[in-house]
């Protein structure tokens, strides 16, 4: 009997021990779970101090060499091509005949109109004499004068039409492309030929809204063409667009010096380098990686009293490694260069490293 009681007591004790152990394990698991839910609100960051450094104000842009003057000759009347006088590749002067269009009907109409003009002129002279003697009324004289003006207008119109059947070059240059053959039927406004001026060249480039402020008409540049490694050609800024496009870019045209024309050719890929001769004054710069928000709305995080504060800045010149700061922070600030992705304005931070400026 005692053995049985002892066995039961041991069983109860073991069961209690197991229950206590399970409860302890559960409480330990709950404590660990609670600890895992606690977020570390102190964010580690790497920082640096802005420094003053010299900025290279030179900049380069890519573009293309183009003819100084390029025009598309259009047909001014509707007719078939009777004779092709010039073709693509031919040199032309201003006034050179490129094509002769069929004009037989216009010539005949002009002959008839000129006959009518001579008759109308005689009628006016006769009625003027009769009016002086009272044989015709002033109204009858006026009607003959009106008829004369109508015939004169008709003759002038037909002469213009006849002139338009002879297609001439409006400029001196070379025909780059022609759009017709003998027998081609041209309509008014259809292209006849493209003519380029092979004696003058220009380079077309596109610059940013910040670069455009540093250029002036008459400013100098150096032009380098890929086909002439190591060689540059002097050029002058001739045209600066007064208005930018939808991508905030501005069109600029350069004129290579005359000595360059023997080597440069229209259509060549080239690079223009500008030296704006600005003062070599030191500028406040930070690492490029410190800039957040993109180029249109840039900002940095500045650490003060163990907290990071978002500060909007204005940028000057930016390259792959550094960014010029023209407004927003000073040389005494401490700027975050790593860890910004987790930051909010006023986030508590701990500085794990302060980088040395490379500038």
WOMOGI-V842977 format. One record per backbone hydrogen bond with DSSP energy under -0.5 kcal/mol. CO is the residue of the C=O (numbers start at 1). NH is the residue of the N-H. Records with the same first field share a line. If there is no record, write none. Layout:
CO=NH  NH
This chain:
1=5
2=6
3=7
4=8
5=9
6=10
7=11
8=12
9=13
10=14
11=15
12=16
13=17
14=18
15=19
16=20
17=21
18=22
19=23
20=24
21=25
22=26
23=27
24=28
25=29
26=30
27=31
28=32
29=33
30=34
31=35
32=36
33=37
34=37  38
35=38
37=39
39=41
41=43
43=350
45=352  353
46=337  338
47=355
48=335
51=285
53=283
55=57
59=274
61=272
62=206
63=270
64=204
65=267
66=202
69=197
71=73  195
73=192  193
75=189
77=79
79=186
80=102
81=183
83=85  100
87=90
90=175
92=173
93=96
96=169
98=85  86
99=101  167
100=82  83
103=107
104=108
105=109
106=110
107=111
108=112
109=113
110=114
111=115
112=116
113=117
114=118
115=119
116=120
117=121
118=122
119=123
120=124
121=125
122=126
123=127
124=128
125=129
126=130
127=131
128=132
129=133
130=134  135  136
131=134
137=141
138=142
139=143
140=144
141=145
142=146
143=147
144=148
145=149
146=150
147=151
148=152
149=153
150=154
151=155
152=156
153=157
154=158
155=159
156=160
157=161
158=162
159=163
160=164
161=165
162=165
163=166
165=101  167
166=168
167=98  99
169=95
173=92
174=176  196
175=89
177=194
181=184
184=81  186
186=79
187=190
190=75
192=179
193=73
194=176  177
195=71
196=174  198
197=68  200
200=68
202=66
203=205  254
204=64
205=252
207=250
208=212
209=213
211=214
212=215
216=219
219=237
220=275
221=235
222=273
223=233
224=271
225=228
228=231
233=223
234=257
235=221
236=238  255
237=218
239=253
245=248
248=209
249=245
250=207
251=241
252=205
253=238  239
254=203  256
255=236
257=260
258=261
260=263  264
265=268
268=65
269=226
270=63
271=224
272=61
273=222
274=59  276
281=55
283=53
284=325
285=51
286=323
287=290
288=291
292=299
293=297
298=313
299=292
300=302  311
301=336
302=304  309
304=307
306=349
307=304  309
308=346  347
309=302
311=300
314=326  327
317=324
321=288
322=319
323=286
324=316  326
327=314
330=333
333=50  335
334=303
335=48
338=46
339=342
340=343
344=347
347=308
348=43
350=45  352
353=47  355
